[in-house]
């Protein structure tokens, strides 16, 4: 399903896509490759990434049921966060939301991709700010097409198509996707009450790319848009999100002459969220906060120049990004109406330059890079007023802040034999706080989380060693790592309801007040092992294990957290699976995923139990058409995703059956 191996570099004279080929130095770092075969079997991109145990969203839920603000991707269970600590790019353009850093996965159907690389913590390298725990590099298909249609339980349906063709000298690539579900109710009996509702979803996306050859280069223009509307599991509580992406890219692959890439991009997003306070018996939900608009916009420029000569490869580049956005809300619900309004936001920017290089000689590969980035957080403001009279009740401008960050990485790989290789790497990286973390407070049930305009960037340093064996029948890889995150941004508990607190206001009984803070350091050590064994051409057995022991040292900033685990960071995660072509045109695949307990809060007081889930898929090939039946969570296991302060758990979807048909060409 996925491979972790040296990236193959092919000499190309003409670029066939708006990207540079993978760098030779990537093989010195922890790169896991997921190909089209795996993507073809997944309805959502984040579920395809779930094949790698070290990859996870902030919570256990997938994009089928997760609120957009909890779809933050992190690599390795070092310190998950709703904002995400990994950078996700599509042919160089970030997919992370310009306001919150999370990734709205419904914007990118897997049918549009030819493959992806997961770079686990291997240093910032050319990826830039935001790739604290690594990067996910998506590659859009260049030719061919795919069509998928499926229907499942609870009113679920999905349709997606991607195709390509010629339009004069230009090649076009277009993708559309739509999915819906009536959803499941996440709270179960006997805790469930009349206020609980299903997590329904309606989502659509579309994109169009035009590639035009210009000499030895390709100039590409891409336009994409998406929207989704989903229930939040409680009456009168919903969220919507929409966005657009536009990019213009020119690229030429390195060969006898240097290669280069120049790219401009723009992203927009808007989010609405309705939050409610739920009665202790869950009989009724009362409006608590109406986040009715969160417009955000981001611009970016990146450029790279690469040369290859006799085992040497070098790349120089720059990366500049700017984001601005604000939250508009109505809050403090009293007497049947909202009595306060809030508007808060600001601007952030990062400008960086880097140099990367690698040297290959016989069995040796040495690769490294150095970056210098300048970050800024400016124009921050927070204004609150009486909803009826407009009289200001709070005016809190945030001071402008900036700083410089140097990051670097160095990796060495040696081939010991045709089957065995070893490698070692050391790296640093950083992630500035998002506009969401700096300026947007939010409420979930009776819990309130305050923003913090004084947050410093997170910084990571780490080292790892790895060994791999690759044969025709067996692939085996193991990596041991140790990392430290300094100035980690954590939602820190600062008070319990009922009570009135400065700025945050009233916190109801059973509620908790938290604030985003730079809460000291997080130290983590871990081991990752994965294997694929092919005892015959018809059978492949797969297994992977991730073990990460992460602990917080809150220091003077948050001493109550010292010795605790970061929220939503399990120690153990393991997957196992089999692909069996048991008859002509028939195949069966099965996948199991187990995870140890994790904590839903910073104080480790809300425990989410261990969970084991099992999925299976039966496929029949009918010429160029594939028909399949799939069962998700076949054992109907209880997979806890969250827990309230009063001990009411929420659960991921129960057993779900799907049938579908697909075609690839």
TARALIN-V290549 format. One record per residue. N is the residue number from 1. RES is the residue in three letters. BURIAL is + if it has 16 or more other ideal C-beta (glycine too) atoms within 10 Angstrom, else -. Layout:
n=N res=RES burial=BURIAL
n=N res=RES burial=BURIAL
This chain:
n=1 res=UNK burial=+
n=2 res=UNK burial=+
n=3 res=UNK burial=-
n=4 res=UNK burial=+
n=5 res=UNK burial=-
n=6 res=UNK burial=+
n=7 res=UNK burial=-
n=8 res=UNK burial=-
n=9 res=UNK burial=+
n=10 res=UNK burial=-
n=11 res=UNK burial=-
n=12 res=UNK burial=-
n=13 res=UNK burial=-
n=14 res=UNK burial=-
n=15 res=UNK burial=+
n=16 res=UNK burial=-
n=17 res=UNK burial=+
n=18 res=UNK burial=+
n=19 res=UNK burial=+
n=20 res=UNK burial=+
n=21 res=UNK burial=+
n=22 res=UNK burial=+
n=23 res=UNK burial=+
n=24 res=UNK burial=+
n=25 res=UNK burial=+
n=26 res=UNK burial=+
n=27 res=UNK burial=+
n=28 res=UNK burial=+
n=29 res=UNK burial=+
n=30 res=UNK burial=+
n=31 res=UNK burial=+
n=32 res=UNK burial=+
n=33 res=UNK burial=+
n=34 res=UNK burial=+
n=35 res=UNK burial=-
n=36 res=UNK burial=+
n=37 res=UNK burial=-
n=38 res=UNK burial=+
n=39 res=UNK burial=+
n=40 res=UNK burial=+
n=41 res=UNK burial=+
n=42 res=UNK burial=+
n=43 res=UNK burial=+
n=44 res=UNK burial=+
n=45 res=UNK burial=+
n=46 res=UNK burial=+
n=47 res=UNK burial=+
n=48 res=UNK burial=+
n=49 res=UNK burial=+
n=50 res=UNK burial=+
n=51 res=UNK burial=+
n=52 res=UNK burial=+
n=53 res=UNK burial=+
n=54 res=UNK burial=+
n=55 res=UNK burial=+
n=56 res=UNK burial=+
n=57 res=UNK burial=+
n=58 res=UNK burial=+
n=59 res=UNK burial=+
n=60 res=UNK burial=+
n=61 res=UNK burial=+
n=62 res=UNK burial=+
n=63 res=UNK burial=+
n=64 res=UNK burial=+
n=65 res=UNK burial=+
n=66 res=UNK burial=+
n=67 res=UNK burial=+
n=68 res=UNK burial=+
n=69 res=UNK burial=+
n=70 res=UNK burial=+
n=71 res=UNK burial=+
n=72 res=UNK burial=+
n=73 res=UNK burial=+
n=74 res=UNK burial=+
n=75 res=UNK burial=+
n=76 res=UNK burial=+
n=77 res=UNK burial=+
n=78 res=UNK burial=+
n=79 res=UNK burial=+
n=80 res=UNK burial=+
n=81 res=UNK burial=+
n=82 res=UNK burial=+
n=83 res=UNK burial=+
n=84 res=UNK burial=+
n=85 res=UNK burial=+
n=86 res=UNK burial=+
n=87 res=UNK burial=+
n=88 res=UNK burial=+
n=89 res=UNK burial=+
n=90 res=UNK burial=+
n=91 res=UNK burial=+
n=92 res=UNK burial=+
n=93 res=UNK burial=+
n=94 res=UNK burial=+
n=95 res=UNK burial=+
n=96 res=UNK burial=+
n=97 res=UNK burial=+
n=98 res=UNK burial=+
n=99 res=UNK burial=+
n=100 res=UNK burial=+
n=101 res=UNK burial=+
n=102 res=UNK burial=+
n=103 res=UNK burial=+
n=104 res=UNK burial=+
n=105 res=UNK burial=+
n=106 res=UNK burial=+
n=107 res=UNK burial=+
n=108 res=UNK burial=+
n=109 res=UNK burial=+
n=110 res=UNK burial=+
n=111 res=UNK burial=+
n=112 res=UNK burial=+
n=113 res=UNK burial=+
n=114 res=UNK burial=-
n=115 res=UNK burial=+
n=116 res=UNK burial=+
n=117 res=UNK burial=+
n=118 res=UNK burial=+
n=119 res=UNK burial=+
n=120 res=UNK burial=+
n=121 res=UNK burial=+
n=122 res=UNK burial=+
n=123 res=UNK burial=+
n=124 res=UNK burial=+
n=125 res=UNK burial=+
n=126 res=UNK burial=+
n=127 res=UNK burial=+
n=128 res=UNK burial=+
n=129 res=UNK burial=+
n=130 res=UNK burial=+
n=131 res=UNK burial=+
n=132 res=UNK burial=+
n=133 res=UNK burial=+
n=134 res=UNK burial=+
n=135 res=UNK burial=+
n=136 res=UNK burial=+
n=137 res=UNK burial=+
n=138 res=UNK burial=+
n=139 res=UNK burial=+
n=140 res=UNK burial=+
n=141 res=UNK burial=+
n=142 res=UNK burial=+
n=143 res=UNK burial=-
n=144 res=UNK burial=-
n=145 res=UNK burial=+
n=146 res=UNK burial=+
n=147 res=UNK burial=+
n=148 res=UNK burial=+
n=149 res=UNK burial=-
n=150 res=UNK burial=+
n=151 res=UNK burial=-
n=152 res=UNK burial=+
n=153 res=UNK burial=-
n=154 res=UNK burial=-
n=155 res=UNK burial=-
n=156 res=UNK burial=+
n=157 res=UNK burial=-
n=158 res=UNK burial=+
n=159 res=UNK burial=+
n=160 res=UNK burial=+
n=161 res=UNK burial=+
n=162 res=UNK burial=+
n=163 res=UNK burial=+
n=164 res=UNK burial=+
n=165 res=UNK burial=-
n=166 res=UNK burial=-
n=167 res=UNK burial=-
n=168 res=UNK burial=-
n=169 res=UNK burial=-
n=170 res=UNK burial=+
n=171 res=UNK burial=+
n=172 res=UNK burial=-
n=173 res=UNK burial=+
n=174 res=UNK burial=+
n=175 res=UNK burial=+
n=176 res=UNK burial=+
n=177 res=UNK burial=+
n=178 res=UNK burial=+
n=179 res=UNK burial=+
n=180 res=UNK burial=+
n=181 res=UNK burial=+
n=182 res=UNK burial=-
n=183 res=UNK burial=+
n=184 res=UNK burial=+
n=185 res=UNK burial=+
n=186 res=UNK burial=+
n=187 res=UNK burial=+
n=188 res=UNK burial=-
n=189 res=UNK burial=-
n=190 res=UNK burial=-
n=191 res=UNK burial=-
n=192 res=UNK burial=-
n=193 res=UNK burial=+
n=194 res=UNK burial=-
n=195 res=UNK burial=+
n=196 res=UNK burial=+
n=197 res=UNK burial=+
n=198 res=UNK burial=+
n=199 res=UNK burial=+
n=200 res=UNK burial=+
n=201 res=UNK burial=+
n=202 res=UNK burial=-
n=203 res=UNK burial=+
n=204 res=UNK burial=+
n=205 res=UNK burial=+
n=206 res=UNK burial=+
n=207 res=UNK burial=+
n=208 res=UNK burial=-
n=209 res=UNK burial=+
n=210 res=UNK burial=-
n=211 res=UNK burial=+
n=212 res=UNK burial=-
n=213 res=UNK burial=-
n=214 res=UNK burial=-
n=215 res=UNK burial=-
n=216 res=UNK burial=-
n=217 res=UNK burial=+
n=218 res=UNK burial=+
n=219 res=UNK burial=+
n=220 res=UNK burial=+
n=221 res=UNK burial=-
n=222 res=UNK burial=+
n=223 res=UNK burial=-
n=224 res=UNK burial=+
n=225 res=UNK burial=+
n=226 res=UNK burial=+
n=227 res=UNK burial=+
n=228 res=UNK burial=+
n=229 res=UNK burial=+
n=230 res=UNK burial=+
n=231 res=UNK burial=+
n=232 res=UNK burial=+
n=233 res=UNK burial=+
n=234 res=UNK burial=+
n=235 res=UNK burial=+
n=236 res=UNK burial=-
n=237 res=UNK burial=+
n=238 res=UNK burial=+
n=239 res=UNK burial=+
n=240 res=UNK burial=-
n=241 res=UNK burial=+
n=242 res=UNK burial=+
n=243 res=UNK burial=+
n=244 res=UNK burial=+
n=245 res=UNK burial=+
n=246 res=UNK burial=-
n=247 res=UNK burial=+
n=248 res=UNK burial=-
n=249 res=UNK burial=+
n=250 res=UNK burial=+
n=251 res=UNK burial=+
n=252 res=UNK burial=+
n=253 res=UNK burial=+
n=254 res=UNK burial=+
n=255 res=UNK burial=-
n=256 res=UNK burial=-
n=257 res=UNK burial=-
n=258 res=UNK burial=+
n=259 res=UNK burial=+
n=260 res=UNK burial=+
n=261 res=UNK burial=+
n=262 res=UNK burial=+
n=263 res=UNK burial=+
n=264 res=UNK burial=-
n=265 res=UNK burial=+
n=266 res=UNK burial=-
n=267 res=UNK burial=+
n=268 res=UNK burial=+
n=269 res=UNK burial=+
n=270 res=UNK burial=+
n=271 res=UNK burial=+
n=272 res=UNK burial=+
n=273 res=UNK burial=+
n=274 res=UNK burial=+
n=275 res=UNK burial=+
n=276 res=UNK burial=+
n=277 res=UNK burial=+
n=278 res=UNK burial=+
n=279 res=UNK burial=-
n=280 res=UNK burial=-
n=281 res=UNK burial=-
n=282 res=UNK burial=+
n=283 res=UNK burial=-
n=284 res=UNK burial=-
n=285 res=UNK burial=+
n=286 res=UNK burial=-
n=287 res=UNK burial=+
n=288 res=UNK burial=+
n=289 res=UNK burial=+
n=290 res=UNK burial=+
n=291 res=UNK burial=+
n=292 res=UNK burial=-
n=293 res=UNK burial=-
n=294 res=UNK burial=+
n=295 res=UNK burial=+
n=296 res=UNK burial=+
n=297 res=UNK burial=+
n=298 res=UNK burial=+
n=299 res=UNK burial=-
n=300 res=UNK burial=+
n=301 res=UNK burial=-
n=302 res=UNK burial=+
n=303 res=UNK burial=+
n=304 res=UNK burial=+
n=305 res=UNK burial=+
n=306 res=UNK burial=+
n=307 res=UNK burial=-
n=308 res=UNK burial=+
n=309 res=UNK burial=-
n=310 res=UNK burial=-
n=311 res=UNK burial=-
n=312 res=UNK burial=-
n=313 res=UNK burial=+
n=314 res=UNK burial=+
n=315 res=UNK burial=+
n=316 res=UNK burial=+
n=317 res=UNK burial=+
n=318 res=UNK burial=+
n=319 res=UNK burial=+
n=320 res=UNK burial=+
n=321 res=UNK burial=+
n=322 res=UNK burial=+
n=323 res=UNK burial=+
n=324 res=UNK burial=+
n=325 res=UNK burial=+
n=326 res=UNK burial=+
n=327 res=UNK burial=+
n=328 res=UNK burial=+
n=329 res=UNK burial=+
n=330 res=UNK burial=+
n=331 res=UNK burial=+
n=332 res=UNK burial=+
n=333 res=UNK burial=+
n=334 res=UNK burial=-
n=335 res=UNK burial=-
n=336 res=UNK burial=-
n=337 res=UNK burial=-
n=338 res=UNK burial=+
n=339 res=UNK burial=-
n=340 res=UNK burial=+
n=341 res=UNK burial=+
n=342 res=UNK burial=+
n=343 res=UNK burial=-
n=344 res=UNK burial=+
n=345 res=UNK burial=+
n=346 res=UNK burial=+
n=347 res=UNK burial=+
n=348 res=UNK burial=+
n=349 res=UNK burial=+
n=350 res=UNK burial=+
n=351 res=UNK burial=+
n=352 res=UNK burial=+
n=353 res=UNK burial=-
n=354 res=UNK burial=+
n=355 res=UNK burial=-
n=356 res=UNK burial=+
n=357 res=UNK burial=+
n=358 res=UNK burial=+
n=359 res=UNK burial=+
n=360 res=UNK burial=+
n=361 res=UNK burial=-
n=362 res=UNK burial=-
n=363 res=UNK burial=-
n=364 res=UNK burial=-
n=365 res=UNK burial=+
n=366 res=UNK burial=+
n=367 res=UNK burial=+
n=368 res=UNK burial=+
n=369 res=UNK burial=+
n=370 res=UNK burial=+
n=371 res=UNK burial=+
n=372 res=UNK burial=-
n=373 res=UNK burial=+
n=374 res=UNK burial=-
n=375 res=UNK burial=+
n=376 res=UNK burial=+
n=377 res=UNK burial=+
n=378 res=UNK burial=-
n=379 res=UNK burial=-
n=380 res=UNK burial=+
n=381 res=UNK burial=-
n=382 res=UNK burial=+
n=383 res=UNK burial=-
n=384 res=UNK burial=+
n=385 res=UNK burial=+
n=386 res=UNK burial=-
n=387 res=UNK burial=+
n=388 res=UNK burial=-
n=389 res=UNK burial=-
n=390 res=UNK burial=-
n=391 res=UNK burial=-
n=392 res=UNK burial=-
n=393 res=UNK burial=-
n=394 res=UNK burial=-
n=395 res=UNK burial=-
n=396 res=UNK burial=-
n=397 res=UNK burial=-
n=398 res=UNK burial=+
n=399 res=UNK burial=-
n=400 res=UNK burial=-
n=401 res=UNK burial=+
n=402 res=UNK burial=-
n=403 res=UNK burial=-
n=404 res=UNK burial=-
n=405 res=UNK burial=+
n=406 res=UNK burial=-
n=407 res=UNK burial=+
n=408 res=UNK burial=+
n=409 res=UNK burial=+
n=410 res=UNK burial=+
n=411 res=UNK burial=+
n=412 res=UNK burial=+
n=413 res=UNK burial=+
n=414 res=UNK burial=-
n=415 res=UNK burial=+
n=416 res=UNK burial=-
n=417 res=UNK burial=-
n=418 res=UNK burial=-
n=419 res=UNK burial=-
n=420 res=UNK burial=-
n=421 res=UNK burial=+
n=422 res=UNK burial=-
n=423 res=UNK burial=+
n=424 res=UNK burial=-
n=425 res=UNK burial=+
n=426 res=UNK burial=+
n=427 res=UNK burial=+
n=428 res=UNK burial=+
n=429 res=UNK burial=+
n=430 res=UNK burial=+
n=431 res=UNK burial=+
n=432 res=UNK burial=+
n=433 res=UNK burial=+
n=434 res=UNK burial=+
n=435 res=UNK burial=+
n=436 res=UNK burial=+
n=437 res=UNK burial=+
n=438 res=UNK burial=+
n=439 res=UNK burial=+
n=440 res=UNK burial=+
n=441 res=UNK burial=+
n=442 res=UNK burial=+
n=443 res=UNK burial=+
n=444 res=UNK burial=+
n=445 res=UNK burial=+
n=446 res=UNK burial=+
n=447 res=UNK burial=+
n=448 res=UNK burial=+
n=449 res=UNK burial=+
n=450 res=UNK burial=+
n=451 res=UNK burial=+
n=452 res=UNK burial=+
n=453 res=UNK burial=+
n=454 res=UNK burial=-
n=455 res=UNK burial=+
n=456 res=UNK burial=+
n=457 res=UNK burial=+
n=458 res=UNK burial=+
n=459 res=UNK burial=+
n=460 res=UNK burial=+
n=461 res=UNK burial=+
n=462 res=UNK burial=+
n=463 res=UNK burial=-
n=464 res=UNK burial=+
n=465 res=UNK burial=-
n=466 res=UNK burial=+
n=467 res=UNK burial=-
n=468 res=UNK burial=+
n=469 res=UNK burial=-
n=470 res=UNK burial=+
n=471 res=UNK burial=-
n=472 res=UNK burial=-
n=473 res=UNK burial=-
n=474 res=UNK burial=-
n=475 res=UNK burial=+
n=476 res=UNK burial=+
n=477 res=UNK burial=+
n=478 res=UNK burial=-
n=479 res=UNK burial=+
n=480 res=UNK burial=-
n=481 res=UNK burial=+
n=482 res=UNK burial=-
n=483 res=UNK burial=+
n=484 res=UNK burial=+
n=485 res=UNK burial=+
n=486 res=UNK burial=+
n=487 res=UNK burial=+
n=488 res=UNK burial=+
n=489 res=UNK burial=+
n=490 res=UNK burial=+
n=491 res=UNK burial=+
n=492 res=UNK burial=+
n=493 res=UNK burial=+
n=494 res=UNK burial=+
n=495 res=UNK burial=+
n=496 res=UNK burial=-
n=497 res=UNK burial=+
n=498 res=UNK burial=-
n=499 res=UNK burial=-
n=500 res=UNK burial=-
n=501 res=UNK burial=-
n=502 res=UNK burial=-
n=503 res=UNK burial=-
n=504 res=UNK burial=+
n=505 res=UNK burial=+
n=506 res=UNK burial=-
n=507 res=UNK burial=+
n=508 res=UNK burial=+
n=509 res=UNK burial=-
n=510 res=UNK burial=+
n=511 res=UNK burial=+
n=512 res=UNK burial=+
n=513 res=UNK burial=+
n=514 res=UNK burial=+
n=515 res=UNK burial=+
n=516 res=UNK burial=+
n=517 res=UNK burial=+
n=518 res=UNK burial=+
n=519 res=UNK burial=+
n=520 res=UNK burial=+
n=521 res=UNK burial=+
n=522 res=UNK burial=+
n=523 res=UNK burial=-
n=524 res=UNK burial=+
n=525 res=UNK burial=-
n=526 res=UNK burial=+
n=527 res=UNK burial=-
n=528 res=UNK burial=+
n=529 res=UNK burial=+
n=530 res=UNK burial=+
n=531 res=UNK burial=+
n=532 res=UNK burial=+
n=533 res=UNK burial=-
n=534 res=UNK burial=+
n=535 res=UNK burial=-
n=536 res=UNK burial=-
n=537 res=UNK burial=-
n=538 res=UNK burial=-
n=539 res=UNK burial=-
n=540 res=UNK burial=+
n=541 res=UNK burial=-
n=542 res=UNK burial=+
n=543 res=UNK burial=+
n=544 res=UNK burial=+
n=545 res=UNK burial=+
n=546 res=UNK burial=+
n=547 res=UNK burial=+
n=548 res=UNK burial=+
n=549 res=UNK burial=-
n=550 res=UNK burial=+
n=551 res=UNK burial=+
n=552 res=UNK burial=+
n=553 res=UNK burial=+
n=554 res=UNK burial=+
n=555 res=UNK burial=-
n=556 res=UNK burial=-
n=557 res=UNK burial=+
n=558 res=UNK burial=+
n=559 res=UNK burial=-
n=560 res=UNK burial=-
n=561 res=UNK burial=+
n=562 res=UNK burial=-
n=563 res=UNK burial=-
n=564 res=UNK burial=+
n=565 res=UNK burial=+
n=566 res=UNK burial=+
n=567 res=UNK burial=+
n=568 res=UNK burial=+
n=569 res=UNK burial=+
n=570 res=UNK burial=+
n=571 res=UNK burial=+
n=572 res=UNK burial=+
n=573 res=UNK burial=+
n=574 res=UNK burial=+
n=575 res=UNK burial=+
n=576 res=UNK burial=+
n=577 res=UNK burial=+
n=578 res=UNK burial=+
n=579 res=UNK burial=+
n=580 res=UNK burial=-
n=581 res=UNK burial=+
n=582 res=UNK burial=-
n=583 res=UNK burial=-
n=584 res=UNK burial=-
n=585 res=UNK burial=-
n=586 res=UNK burial=-
n=587 res=UNK burial=+
n=588 res=UNK burial=-
n=589 res=UNK burial=+
n=590 res=UNK burial=+
n=591 res=UNK burial=+
n=592 res=UNK burial=+
n=593 res=UNK burial=+
n=594 res=UNK burial=+
n=595 res=UNK burial=+
n=596 res=UNK burial=-
n=597 res=UNK burial=-
n=598 res=UNK burial=+
n=599 res=UNK burial=+
n=600 res=UNK burial=+
n=601 res=UNK burial=+
n=602 res=UNK burial=+
n=603 res=UNK burial=-
n=604 res=UNK burial=+
n=605 res=UNK burial=-
n=606 res=UNK burial=+
n=607 res=UNK burial=-
n=608 res=UNK burial=+
n=609 res=UNK burial=-
n=610 res=UNK burial=-
n=611 res=UNK burial=+
n=612 res=UNK burial=-
n=613 res=UNK burial=+
n=614 res=UNK burial=+
n=615 res=UNK burial=+
n=616 res=UNK burial=+
n=617 res=UNK burial=+
n=618 res=UNK burial=+
n=619 res=UNK burial=+
n=620 res=UNK burial=-
n=621 res=UNK burial=-
n=622 res=UNK burial=-
n=623 res=UNK burial=-
n=624 res=UNK burial=-
n=625 res=UNK burial=-
n=626 res=UNK burial=+
n=627 res=UNK burial=-
n=628 res=UNK burial=+
n=629 res=UNK burial=-
n=630 res=UNK burial=+
n=631 res=UNK burial=+
n=632 res=UNK burial=+
n=633 res=UNK burial=+
n=634 res=UNK burial=+
n=635 res=UNK burial=-
n=636 res=UNK burial=-
n=637 res=UNK burial=-
n=638 res=UNK burial=-
n=639 res=UNK burial=+
n=640 res=UNK burial=+
n=641 res=UNK burial=+
n=642 res=UNK burial=+
n=643 res=UNK burial=+
n=644 res=UNK burial=+
n=645 res=UNK burial=+
n=646 res=UNK burial=-
n=647 res=UNK burial=-
n=648 res=UNK burial=+
n=649 res=UNK burial=+
n=650 res=UNK burial=+
n=651 res=UNK burial=+
n=652 res=UNK burial=+
n=653 res=UNK burial=+
n=654 res=UNK burial=+
n=655 res=UNK burial=-
n=656 res=UNK burial=+
n=657 res=UNK burial=-
n=658 res=UNK burial=+
n=659 res=UNK burial=-
n=660 res=UNK burial=+
n=661 res=UNK burial=-
n=662 res=UNK burial=+
n=663 res=UNK burial=-
n=664 res=UNK burial=+
n=665 res=UNK burial=-
